[in-house]
Amino acid sequence: MEIHRITGDVTVMSDTAEVPGVGFLPVNTFVLHAEQPVVVDTGLSTPDKDFVAELSRVMDPADVRWIWLTHPDRDHTGGLWKLLEAAPQARLITTFLGVGIMSTEWTVPLDRVYLLNPGQSLDVGDRVLTGYRPPLYDSPATVGFLDGASGSFFSSDCFGAPMPSAEIATGPDARAVDDEGRRSAQLLWAAIDSPWVHGVDRAAFDPTVQQIRNLDPSAILSTHLPPAVGMNRQLIDALAEAPDGPAFVGPDQVALEQLLASFEPGPV
């Protein structure tokens, strides 16, 4: 992981997953340095990852008081259970649906769960965090939030965009990609992660975009985009285009067989 202090309040821990034919997808987790420290998501679930060890480079895991799980997909839960062990005072912020989804695979410690729905708020000592469902999401359990002190909006998968290299994907600034390249990547990710958006009722969708525009966050912090500070107009304008963006059609079996054939050794 690459670690970047974005503001005085926020550190991003940046990882990436290469998606053949698509690009390098950022996979970020965040530390909100509140009076009661908050970790936002816990990274990839692949066996080579040790989220708690990486977090130790930023803070003592035992000091974590809240783990805000924006939703329980496996690219968000990689270090969750080890972190709960390493941070005995921490509580897990999720939704009723989030608990249900996780319970199909793990035993969720309900005495450590804090259920929070969109529109509800949580006081973490020196600031209030208010939950919002972002306009785009791939899980009904998704809840991002606005930090009332720093003004940062933690958007979960929303605003994601595959990057052209691992270095950019794990970098500290979404401006490393030009506006048109980033816009195209945002529309691609919207089509992959939230394909329902192409059939959405504009009368229902547009107000959800306007809500984020009205928040005017100081930073947009997405799981799948390098940190974006002072880029609201560009990112939100691209988000508003998502219902009219191109659909994504993935490789089929023929393409897979061709790929596998390219891995086979040549004749001796």
PASEBA-1860 file (N, C-alpha, C; in nm, 3 decimals):
! residues 268
1> MEIHRITG> 0.083/-0.120/0.000/0.000/0.000/0.000/0.087/0.125/0.000 ~ 0.038/0.229/-0.068/0.098/0.360/-0.060/0.016/0.444/0.038 ~ 0.084/0.521/0.120/0.015/0.599/0.223/0.039/0.747/0.198 ~ -0.072/0.824/0.198/-0.064/0.967/0.172/-0.152/1.041/0.273 ~ -0.098/1.143/0.335/-0.179/1.231/0.420/-0.242/1.335/0.329 ~ -0.373/1.327/0.313/-0.443/1.414/0.219/-0.471/1.549/0.280 ~ -0.520/1.550/0.401/-0.545/1.673/0.475/-0.499/1.648/0.618 ~ -0.511/1.748/0.703/-0.477/1.726/0.843/-0.564/1.623/0.909
9> DVTVMSDT> -0.682/1.597/0.849/-0.778/1.505/0.909/-0.777/1.365/0.849 ~ -0.723/1.351/0.727/-0.745/1.226/0.652/-0.614/1.172/0.596 ~ -0.594/1.042/0.617/-0.488/0.967/0.551/-0.553/0.863/0.460 ~ -0.500/0.850/0.338/-0.547/0.746/0.248/-0.441/0.637/0.240 ~ -0.486/0.513/0.246/-0.401/0.396/0.228/-0.443/0.335/0.094 ~ -0.357/0.348/-0.006/-0.395/0.320/-0.144/-0.338/0.188/-0.194 ~ -0.427/0.104/-0.244/-0.389/-0.022/-0.308/-0.450/-0.020/-0.448 ~ -0.426/-0.125/-0.523/-0.483/-0.132/-0.658/-0.506/-0.276/-0.698
17> AEVPGVGF> -0.602/-0.294/-0.786/-0.629/-0.425/-0.845/-0.629/-0.409/-0.996 ~ -0.545/-0.486/-1.065/-0.540/-0.478/-1.210/-0.657/-0.556/-1.269 ~ -0.732/-0.492/-1.357/-0.845/-0.556/-1.425/-0.809/-0.563/-1.573 ~ -0.775/-0.681/-1.626/-0.732/-0.691/-1.766/-0.833/-0.628/-1.861 ~ -0.782/-0.547/-1.951/-0.866/-0.482/-2.050/-0.939/-0.359/-2.000 ~ -0.928/-0.332/-1.870/-0.998/-0.218/-1.810/-0.899/-0.117/-1.756 ~ -0.802/-0.163/-1.677/-0.703/-0.073/-1.619/-0.670/-0.113/-1.477 ~ -0.619/-0.020/-1.402/-0.579/-0.043/-1.264/-0.679/0.029/-1.173
25> LPVNTFVL> -0.755/-0.051/-1.102/-0.861/0.005/-1.018/-0.806/0.041/-0.882 ~ -0.811/0.169/-0.842/-0.771/0.202/-0.706/-0.858/0.128/-0.605 ~ -0.798/0.087/-0.495/-0.873/0.028/-0.383/-0.822/0.098/-0.256 ~ -0.894/0.201/-0.216/-0.850/0.285/-0.105/-0.919/0.250/0.025 ~ -0.847/0.268/0.133/-0.906/0.275/0.266/-0.860/0.408/0.326 ~ -0.930/0.451/0.428/-0.901/0.583/0.483/-0.896/0.578/0.635 ~ -0.814/0.665/0.691/-0.814/0.690/0.835/-0.858/0.834/0.856 ~ -0.966/0.850/0.931/-1.012/0.983/0.969/-0.960/1.009/1.111
33> HAEQPVVV> -0.871/1.107/1.121/-0.803/1.133/1.248/-0.891/1.221/1.338 ~ -1.003/1.164/1.378/-1.096/1.230/1.468/-1.053/1.206/1.612 ~ -1.121/1.273/1.706/-1.095/1.246/1.847/-1.114/1.098/1.878 ~ -1.217/1.039/1.817/-1.237/0.895/1.819/-1.204/0.845/1.679 ~ -1.083/0.795/1.655/-1.037/0.765/1.519/-1.128/0.667/1.446 ~ -1.145/0.696/1.317/-1.233/0.617/1.232/-1.153/0.558/1.116 ~ -1.164/0.428/1.095/-1.109/0.363/0.975/-1.225/0.338/0.880 ~ -1.208/0.378/0.755/-1.313/0.364/0.654/-1.274/0.252/0.559
41> DTGLSTPD> -1.343/0.139/0.570/-1.317/0.018/0.492/-1.180/-0.042/0.527 ~ -1.159/-0.166/0.483/-1.039/-0.238/0.527/-0.968/-0.313/0.416 ~ -0.992/-0.275/0.291/-0.908/-0.323/0.182/-0.943/-0.457/0.123 ~ -0.855/-0.499/0.032/-0.873/-0.623/-0.043/-0.862/-0.746/0.046 ~ -0.928/-0.853/0.001/-0.932/-0.976/0.079/-0.838/-1.084/0.029 ~ -0.744/-1.049/-0.060/-0.652/-1.150/-0.112/-0.553/-1.193/-0.004 ~ -0.502/-1.317/-0.011/-0.419/-1.372/0.097/-0.290/-1.296/0.123 ~ -0.242/-1.221/0.025/-0.114/-1.151/0.042/-0.128/-1.018/0.115
49> KDFVAELS> -0.248/-0.981/0.155/-0.271/-0.852/0.218/-0.272/-0.865/0.371 ~ -0.212/-0.767/0.438/-0.213/-0.760/0.584/-0.251/-0.618/0.621 ~ -0.380/-0.593/0.628/-0.428/-0.457/0.648/-0.384/-0.401/0.782 ~ -0.389/-0.481/0.886/-0.354/-0.431/1.019/-0.208/-0.387/1.024 ~ -0.120/-0.463/0.959/0.021/-0.424/0.954/0.037/-0.292/0.880 ~ -0.036/-0.274/0.771/-0.028/-0.148/0.696/-0.085/-0.033/0.780 ~ -0.194/-0.057/0.849/-0.252/0.047/0.933/-0.156/0.090/1.043 ~ -0.074/-0.004/1.089/0.022/0.027/1.195/0.124/0.132/1.152
57> RVMDPADV> 0.140/0.152/1.021/0.228/0.257/0.971/0.165/0.395/0.988 ~ 0.034/0.399/1.010/-0.038/0.525/1.023/-0.072/0.556/1.168 ~ -0.116/0.453/1.242/-0.158/0.472/1.381/-0.156/0.336/1.450 ~ -0.165/0.338/1.581/-0.175/0.215/1.658/-0.315/0.159/1.638 ~ -0.330/0.040/1.579/-0.464/-0.015/1.556/-0.548/-0.023/1.682 ~ -0.484/-0.038/1.797/-0.560/-0.047/1.922/-0.634/0.082/1.953 ~ -0.595/0.193/1.890/-0.659/0.322/1.916/-0.783/0.345/1.830 ~ -0.809/0.258/1.733/-0.926/0.275/1.647/-1.053/0.259/1.730
65> RWIWLTHP> -1.146/0.353/1.712/-1.272/0.347/1.785/-1.391/0.311/1.698 ~ -1.380/0.339/1.568/-1.491/0.311/1.476/-1.435/0.256/1.345 ~ -1.503/0.158/1.291/-1.473/0.105/1.158/-1.598/0.126/1.073 ~ -1.591/0.223/0.982/-1.706/0.252/0.896/-1.693/0.166/0.771 ~ -1.777/0.064/0.763/-1.777/-0.025/0.646/-1.880/0.028/0.548 ~ -1.833/0.086/0.436/-1.928/0.148/0.344/-2.019/0.045/0.279 ~ -1.973/-0.078/0.263/-2.057/-0.192/0.227/-1.969/-0.316/0.231 ~ -2.029/-0.435/0.241/-1.951/-0.555/0.272/-1.899/-0.633/0.153
73> DRDHTGGL> -1.866/-0.569/0.041/-1.799/-0.640/-0.068/-1.657/-0.676/-0.025 ~ -1.600/-0.778/-0.089/-1.473/-0.832/-0.042/-1.354/-0.740/-0.068 ~ -1.371/-0.637/-0.149/-1.263/-0.539/-0.164/-1.273/-0.429/-0.058 ~ -1.365/-0.446/0.037/-1.381/-0.351/0.147/-1.362/-0.418/0.284 ~ -1.359/-0.549/0.287/-1.361/-0.622/0.415/-1.234/-0.701/0.441 ~ -1.129/-0.679/0.362/-1.011/-0.766/0.372/-0.951/-0.776/0.510 ~ -0.938/-0.663/0.580/-0.876/-0.665/0.712/-0.974/-0.651/0.826 ~ -1.103/-0.665/0.797/-1.205/-0.632/0.897/-1.193/-0.713/1.025
81> WKLLEAAP> -1.184/-0.843/1.012/-1.192/-0.928/1.131/-1.063/-0.919/1.213 ~ -0.950/-0.911/1.146/-0.825/-0.892/1.219/-0.820/-0.756/1.287 ~ -0.879/-0.656/1.223/-0.881/-0.523/1.285/-0.972/-0.523/1.408 ~ -1.084/-0.591/1.401/-1.171/-0.601/1.518/-1.097/-0.667/1.635 ~ -1.009/-0.762/1.604/-0.929/-0.825/1.709/-0.823/-0.728/1.762 ~ -0.760/-0.655/1.671/-0.651/-0.565/1.710/-0.701/-0.437/1.776 ~ -0.829/-0.404/1.755/-0.888/-0.282/1.809/-1.008/-0.320/1.896 ~ -0.984/-0.366/2.018/-1.092/-0.422/2.099/-1.200/-0.322/2.138
89> QARLITTF> -1.169/-0.191/2.129/-1.271/-0.090/2.163/-1.349/-0.043/2.041 ~ -1.311/-0.088/1.923/-1.374/-0.039/1.800/-1.511/-0.101/1.780 ~ -1.600/-0.020/1.724/-1.731/-0.070/1.684/-1.744/-0.061/1.533 ~ -1.821/-0.152/1.476/-1.837/-0.167/1.332/-1.965/-0.098/1.288 ~ -1.949/0.008/1.207/-2.063/0.082/1.154/-2.105/0.018/1.022 ~ -2.230/-0.027/1.017/-2.284/-0.087/0.896/-2.436/-0.072/0.901 ~ -2.505/-0.143/0.814/-2.650/-0.140/0.811/-2.705/-0.278/0.845 ~ -2.837/-0.284/0.863/-2.903/-0.412/0.887/-2.875/-0.509/0.772
97> LGVGIMST> -2.883/-0.458/0.648/-2.854/-0.543/0.533/-2.707/-0.584/0.531 ~ -2.619/-0.492/0.571/-2.477/-0.525/0.575/-2.450/-0.641/0.669 ~ -2.511/-0.638/0.786/-2.495/-0.749/0.881/-2.549/-0.878/0.819 ~ -2.663/-0.870/0.754/-2.721/-0.990/0.694/-2.632/-1.050/0.587 ~ -2.575/-0.964/0.501/-2.486/-1.013/0.396/-2.363/-1.079/0.456 ~ -2.300/-1.012/0.552/-2.180/-1.068/0.615/-2.210/-1.197/0.690 ~ -2.330/-1.208/0.745/-2.364/-1.326/0.825/-2.375/-1.453/0.743 ~ -2.385/-1.441/0.611/-2.385/-1.561/0.527/-2.247/-1.625/0.518
105> EWTVPLDR> -2.144/-1.551/0.561/-2.007/-1.602/0.551/-1.934/-1.603/0.685 ~ -1.965/-1.506/0.774/-1.894/-1.493/0.899/-1.992/-1.480/1.015 ~ -1.941/-1.501/1.134/-2.018/-1.471/1.254/-1.991/-1.326/1.292 ~ -2.089/-1.243/1.279/-2.074/-1.101/1.306/-2.100/-1.074/1.454 ~ -2.006/-1.010/1.525/-2.026/-0.983/1.668/-2.126/-0.869/1.687 ~ -2.252/-0.902/1.707/-2.358/-0.802/1.711/-2.341/-0.701/1.824 ~ -2.273/-0.741/1.931/-2.253/-0.647/2.041/-2.153/-0.537/2.004 ~ -2.084/-0.553/1.892/-1.989/-0.451/1.848/-2.037/-0.377/1.723
113> VYLLNPGQ> -2.157/-0.408/1.679/-2.214/-0.345/1.560/-2.287/-0.217/1.599 ~ -2.276/-0.115/1.511/-2.352/0.009/1.525/-2.426/0.030/1.393 ~ -2.559/0.017/1.395/-2.636/0.030/1.273/-2.666/0.176/1.245 ~ -2.634/0.220/1.122/-2.653/0.360/1.083/-2.705/0.364/0.940 ~ -2.817/0.431/0.921/-2.881/0.442/0.790/-2.852/0.578/0.726 ~ -2.871/0.589/0.594/-2.857/0.720/0.530/-2.946/0.824/0.600 ~ -2.888/0.942/0.623/-2.960/1.048/0.690/-2.935/1.054/0.840 ~ -2.882/0.947/0.896/-2.850/0.946/1.038/-2.705/0.992/1.061
121> SLDVGDRV> -2.676/1.036/1.183/-2.545/1.092/1.214/-2.484/1.024/1.335 ~ -2.352/1.038/1.345/-2.276/0.980/1.454/-2.174/1.083/1.503 ~ -2.172/1.106/1.633/-2.075/1.196/1.695/-1.951/1.116/1.732 ~ -1.834/1.155/1.678/-1.710/1.085/1.709/-1.615/1.174/1.788 ~ -1.674/1.257/1.874/-1.596/1.336/1.967/-1.578/1.480/1.926 ~ -1.505/1.501/1.818/-1.478/1.638/1.774/-1.549/1.673/1.645 ~ -1.638/1.585/1.600/-1.707/1.607/1.472/-1.826/1.513/1.463 ~ -1.916/1.545/1.371/-2.033/1.462/1.345/-2.023/1.409/1.202
129> LTGYRPPL> -2.045/1.280/1.186/-2.045/1.216/1.056/-2.189/1.185/1.017 ~ -2.229/1.227/0.897/-2.366/1.208/0.852/-2.368/1.115/0.733 ~ -2.449/1.010/0.744/-2.455/0.909/0.640/-2.534/0.953/0.518 ~ -2.481/0.920/0.401/-2.549/0.946/0.273/-2.536/0.823/0.185 ~ -2.644/0.792/0.113/-2.631/0.691/0.008/-2.585/0.763/-0.118 ~ -2.468/0.729/-0.170/-2.419/0.798/-0.290/-2.507/0.766/-0.411 ~ -2.503/0.850/-0.514/-2.589/0.828/-0.631/-2.566/0.695/-0.701 ~ -2.439/0.646/-0.704/-2.408/0.517/-0.765/-2.356/0.422/-0.659
137> YDSPATVG> -2.398/0.297/-0.668/-2.354/0.196/-0.571/-2.383/0.058/-0.630 ~ -2.313/-0.041/-0.580/-2.336/-0.177/-0.629/-2.389/-0.269/-0.519 ~ -2.419/-0.215/-0.403/-2.471/-0.294/-0.291/-2.580/-0.216/-0.221 ~ -2.692/-0.280/-0.188/-2.798/-0.209/-0.115/-2.758/-0.171/0.026 ~ -2.643/-0.222/0.073/-2.594/-0.189/0.207/-2.506/-0.065/0.207 ~ -2.487/-0.001/0.093/-2.391/0.110/0.083/-2.437/0.233/0.159 ~ -2.348/0.285/0.244/-2.368/0.414/0.309/-2.232/0.483/0.316 ~ -2.219/0.596/0.247/-2.102/0.681/0.263/-2.133/0.788/0.366
145> FLDGASGS> -2.043/0.886/0.380/-2.072/0.989/0.480/-1.997/1.118/0.451 ~ -2.051/1.226/0.508/-1.986/1.357/0.507/-1.930/1.383/0.645 ~ -1.802/1.419/0.649/-1.737/1.458/0.774/-1.769/1.605/0.798 ~ -1.843/1.633/0.905/-1.886/1.769/0.931/-1.775/1.865/0.965 ~ -1.659/1.815/1.007/-1.547/1.902/1.042/-1.460/1.935/0.921 ~ -1.415/1.836/0.849/-1.326/1.861/0.735/-1.401/1.889/0.606 ~ -1.529/1.849/0.600/-1.606/1.865/0.477/-1.580/1.757/0.374 ~ -1.503/1.655/0.408/-1.474/1.547/0.313/-1.594/1.456/0.298
153> FFSSDCFG> -1.619/1.413/0.174/-1.727/1.320/0.145/-1.666/1.185/0.109 ~ -1.695/1.085/0.188/-1.647/0.949/0.166/-1.756/0.876/0.088 ~ -1.727/0.847/-0.040/-1.833/0.812/-0.136/-1.842/0.665/-0.170 ~ -1.768/0.578/-0.101/-1.767/0.435/-0.132/-1.728/0.414/-0.278 ~ -1.802/0.333/-0.354/-1.764/0.303/-0.493/-1.792/0.419/-0.589 ~ -1.882/0.508/-0.550/-1.923/0.618/-0.637/-1.803/0.706/-0.672 ~ -1.799/0.755/-0.794/-1.691/0.836/-0.852/-1.568/0.753/-0.889 ~ -1.578/0.620/-0.880/-1.464/0.536/-0.914/-1.426/0.548/-1.061
161> APMPSAEI> -1.298/0.517/-1.089/-1.249/0.523/-1.226/-1.120/0.443/-1.237 ~ -1.113/0.344/-1.324/-0.987/0.273/-1.346/-0.881/0.369/-1.399 ~ -0.758/0.349/-1.353/-0.648/0.436/-1.390/-0.555/0.365/-1.489 ~ -0.474/0.440/-1.565/-0.388/0.379/-1.667/-0.265/0.308/-1.613 ~ -0.230/0.329/-1.485/-0.113/0.261/-1.429/-0.134/0.241/-1.281 ~ -0.059/0.146/-1.224/-0.066/0.122/-1.081/-0.015/0.242/-1.002 ~ 0.084/0.311/-1.057/0.141/0.426/-0.988/0.037/0.537/-0.973 ~ -0.040/0.561/-1.078/-0.144/0.665/-1.069/-0.257/0.618/-0.979
169> ATGPDARA> -0.292/0.489/-0.989/-0.402/0.436/-0.908/-0.374/0.449/-0.760 ~ -0.249/0.437/-0.719/-0.214/0.445/-0.577/-0.157/0.582/-0.541 ~ -0.173/0.678/-0.630/-0.120/0.811/-0.606/-0.212/0.897/-0.522 ~ -0.168/1.018/-0.488/-0.242/1.103/-0.396/-0.339/1.200/-0.461 ~ -0.350/1.199/-0.597/-0.424/1.307/-0.660/-0.490/1.259/-0.788 ~ -0.623/1.271/-0.795/-0.696/1.230/-0.916/-0.662/1.317/-1.036 ~ -0.598/1.432/-1.014/-0.559/1.517/-1.126/-0.443/1.458/-1.208 ~ -0.388/1.348/-1.165/-0.281/1.284/-1.242/-0.331/1.236/-1.377
177> VDDEGRRS> -0.462/1.225/-1.392/-0.522/1.191/-1.521/-0.596/1.314/-1.571 ~ -0.584/1.343/-1.700/-0.651/1.461/-1.755/-0.802/1.447/-1.746 ~ -0.872/1.560/-1.755/-1.016/1.562/-1.732/-1.092/1.466/-1.822 ~ -1.058/1.462/-1.951/-1.132/1.376/-2.043/-1.104/1.229/-2.014 ~ -0.978/1.196/-1.985/-0.946/1.058/-1.951/-1.017/1.013/-1.824 ~ -1.022/1.099/-1.726/-1.088/1.067/-1.600/-1.239/1.054/-1.620 ~ -1.296/1.146/-1.698/-1.440/1.138/-1.727/-1.476/1.006/-1.794 ~ -1.400/0.967/-1.896/-1.427/0.841/-1.965/-1.414/0.723/-1.870
185> AQLLWAAI> -1.314/0.728/-1.783/-1.294/0.619/-1.687/-1.408/0.615/-1.585 ~ -1.457/0.731/-1.544/-1.572/0.734/-1.453/-1.695/0.670/-1.517 ~ -1.721/0.703/-1.643/-1.837/0.647/-1.711/-1.821/0.496/-1.731 ~ -1.699/0.451/-1.757/-1.673/0.309/-1.769/-1.702/0.239/-1.637 ~ -1.651/0.295/-1.527/-1.673/0.231/-1.397/-1.821/0.232/-1.360 ~ -1.891/0.340/-1.391/-2.034/0.344/-1.363/-2.106/0.231/-1.434 ~ -2.067/0.205/-1.560/-2.132/0.100/-1.637/-2.098/-0.039/-1.583 ~ -1.978/-0.056/-1.528/-1.938/-0.185/-1.473/-2.000/-0.208/-1.336
193> DSPWVHGV> -1.988/-0.108/-1.250/-2.023/-0.126/-1.109/-2.171/-0.101/-1.081 ~ -2.234/-0.015/-1.160/-2.375/0.020/-1.137/-2.450/0.015/-1.270 ~ -2.456/-0.101/-1.336/-2.517/-0.106/-1.470/-2.664/-0.067/-1.471 ~ -2.729/-0.072/-1.355/-2.868/-0.031/-1.345/-2.888/0.116/-1.382 ~ -2.779/0.196/-1.378/-2.794/0.339/-1.400/-2.843/0.370/-1.542 ~ -2.821/0.278/-1.637/-2.864/0.304/-1.774/-3.015/0.291/-1.791 ~ -3.083/0.235/-1.693/-3.229/0.226/-1.700/-3.297/0.309/-1.594 ~ -3.222/0.400/-1.532/-3.276/0.474/-1.419/-3.371/0.584/-1.466
201> DRAAFDPT> -3.467/0.616/-1.381/-3.557/0.728/-1.405/-3.481/0.856/-1.370 ~ -3.461/0.942/-1.469/-3.386/1.065/-1.446/-3.449/1.150/-1.335 ~ -3.580/1.147/-1.325/-3.647/1.226/-1.222/-3.611/1.179/-1.083 ~ -3.571/1.052/-1.070/-3.528/0.999/-0.941/-3.377/1.013/-0.922 ~ -3.301/0.997/-1.031/-3.155/0.998/-1.021/-3.098/1.138/-1.005 ~ -3.146/1.232/-1.084/-3.085/1.365/-1.085/-3.084/1.432/-0.947 ~ -3.190/1.420/-0.867/-3.183/1.482/-0.733/-3.075/1.421/-0.643 ~ -3.041/1.294/-0.664/-2.935/1.235/-0.582/-2.800/1.294/-0.618
209> VQQIRNLD> -2.781/1.328/-0.745/-2.658/1.394/-0.788/-2.655/1.537/-0.734 ~ -2.768/1.605/-0.744/-2.775/1.743/-0.698/-2.750/1.752/-0.548 ~ -2.791/1.651/-0.474/-2.767/1.651/-0.329/-2.618/1.657/-0.299 ~ -2.538/1.582/-0.373/-2.393/1.584/-0.351/-2.335/1.717/-0.397 ~ -2.387/1.769/-0.507/-2.341/1.900/-0.554/-2.368/2.007/-0.447 ~ -2.486/1.999/-0.385/-2.522/2.097/-0.282/-2.435/2.084/-0.157 ~ -2.388/1.963/-0.128/-2.299/1.946/-0.013/-2.168/2.022/-0.032 ~ -2.125/2.035/-0.157/-2.001/2.104/-0.192/-1.885/2.057/-0.103
217> PSAILSTH> -1.855/1.927/-0.108/-1.751/1.875/-0.018/-1.613/1.934/-0.047 ~ -1.531/1.940/0.056/-1.394/1.990/0.039/-1.307/1.888/-0.033 ~ -1.345/1.761/-0.025/-1.273/1.654/-0.094/-1.372/1.542/-0.122 ~ -1.355/1.476/-0.236/-1.432/1.355/-0.267/-1.335/1.238/-0.254 ~ -1.367/1.150/-0.160/-1.279/1.038/-0.127/-1.351/0.909/-0.159 ~ -1.321/0.855/-0.276/-1.383/0.733/-0.326/-1.291/0.614/-0.301 ~ -1.350/0.499/-0.281/-1.271/0.377/-0.271/-1.193/0.351/-0.399 ~ -1.248/0.392/-0.512/-1.192/0.351/-0.641/-1.147/0.467/-0.730
225> LPPAVGMN> -1.101/0.574/-0.667/-1.044/0.689/-0.738/-0.938/0.750/-0.648 ~ -0.826/0.795/-0.703/-0.733/0.869/-0.617/-0.804/0.988/-0.552 ~ -0.758/1.033/-0.437/-0.825/1.144/-0.368/-0.842/1.266/-0.460 ~ -0.959/1.328/-0.448/-0.993/1.440/-0.535/-1.028/1.561/-0.448 ~ -0.942/1.660/-0.447/-0.962/1.783/-0.371/-0.983/1.897/-0.469 ~ -1.092/1.973/-0.451/-1.120/2.085/-0.540/-1.161/2.043/-0.680 ~ -1.222/1.926/-0.692/-1.259/1.874/-0.824/-1.408/1.843/-0.832 ~ -1.488/1.906/-0.750/-1.630/1.871/-0.744/-1.699/1.885/-0.878
233> RQLIDALA> -1.679/1.997/-0.946/-1.751/2.019/-1.070/-1.723/1.910/-1.172 ~ -1.594/1.880/-1.194/-1.559/1.779/-1.294/-1.617/1.642/-1.259 ~ -1.602/1.602/-1.134/-1.646/1.468/-1.096/-1.798/1.457/-1.094 ~ -1.865/1.560/-1.044/-2.011/1.553/-1.035/-2.075/1.567/-1.172 ~ -2.016/1.648/-1.259/-2.068/1.658/-1.397/-2.059/1.523/-1.467 ~ -1.948/1.452/-1.450/-1.935/1.320/-1.511/-2.035/1.222/-1.451 ~ -2.056/1.232/-1.320/-2.155/1.147/-1.255/-2.293/1.170/-1.314 ~ -2.328/1.294/-1.340/-2.459/1.326/-1.396/-2.478/1.267/-1.535
241> EAPDGPAF> -2.368/1.240/-1.606/-2.376/1.181/-1.740/-2.398/1.031/-1.737 ~ -2.380/0.967/-1.624/-2.375/0.821/-1.618/-2.497/0.752/-1.681 ~ -2.620/0.800/-1.663/-2.732/0.729/-1.726/-2.724/0.723/-1.878 ~ -2.655/0.819/-1.937/-2.644/0.824/-2.084/-2.511/0.771/-2.135 ~ -2.427/0.719/-2.045/-2.297/0.669/-2.085/-2.305/0.536/-2.157 ~ -2.194/0.492/-2.217/-2.193/0.364/-2.289/-2.206/0.246/-2.194 ~ -2.275/0.143/-2.239/-2.287/0.020/-2.161/-2.155/-0.057/-2.167 ~ -2.132/-0.139/-2.068/-2.013/-0.225/-2.066/-2.053/-0.367/-2.099
249> VGPDQVAL> -1.983/-0.425/-2.195/-2.002/-0.566/-2.229/-1.868/-0.635/-2.210 ~ -1.861/-0.726/-2.116/-1.735/-0.792/-2.084/-1.698/-0.900/-2.184 ~ -1.575/-0.950/-2.175/-1.532/-1.059/-2.263/-1.622/-1.181/-2.246 ~ -1.637/-1.257/-2.355/-1.716/-1.380/-2.349/-1.624/-1.501/-2.346 ~ -1.681/-1.620/-2.357/-1.603/-1.743/-2.347/-1.498/-1.754/-2.457 ~ -1.534/-1.710/-2.578/-1.437/-1.715/-2.689/-1.315/-1.631/-2.655 ~ -1.339/-1.512/-2.602/-1.227/-1.424/-2.565/-1.144/-1.486/-2.454 ~ -1.210/-1.552/-2.358/-1.137/-1.618/-2.250/-1.049/-1.730/-2.303
257> EQLLASFE> -1.103/-1.809/-2.394/-1.025/-1.920/-2.450/-0.905/-1.867/-2.529 ~ -0.924/-1.757/-2.598/-0.812/-1.697/-2.671/-0.705/-1.649/-2.574 ~ -0.748/-1.590/-2.463/-0.652/-1.544/-2.362/-0.576/-1.661/-2.303 ~ -0.648/-1.768/-2.271/-0.582/-1.885/-2.212/-0.485/-1.948/-2.310 ~ -0.522/-1.949/-2.438/-0.435/-2.007/-2.538/-0.303/-1.929/-2.550 ~ -0.311/-1.799/-2.525/-0.190/-1.719/-2.533/-0.092/-1.750/-2.421 ~ -0.140/-1.815/-2.315/-0.054/-1.851/-2.202/0.015/-1.986/-2.224 ~ -0.034/-2.063/-2.320/0.021/-2.197/-2.339/0.162/-2.189/-2.400
265> PGPV> 0.251/-2.279/-2.358/0.386/-2.278/-2.417/0.383/-2.317/-2.563 ~ 0.472/-2.259/-2.640/0.481/-2.293/-2.781/0.539/-2.431/-2.801 ~ 0.535/-2.482/-2.924/0.591/-2.616/-2.953/0.740/-2.620/-2.926 ~ 0.784/-2.735/-2.876/0.926/-2.754/-2.846/0.999/-2.792/-2.972
END
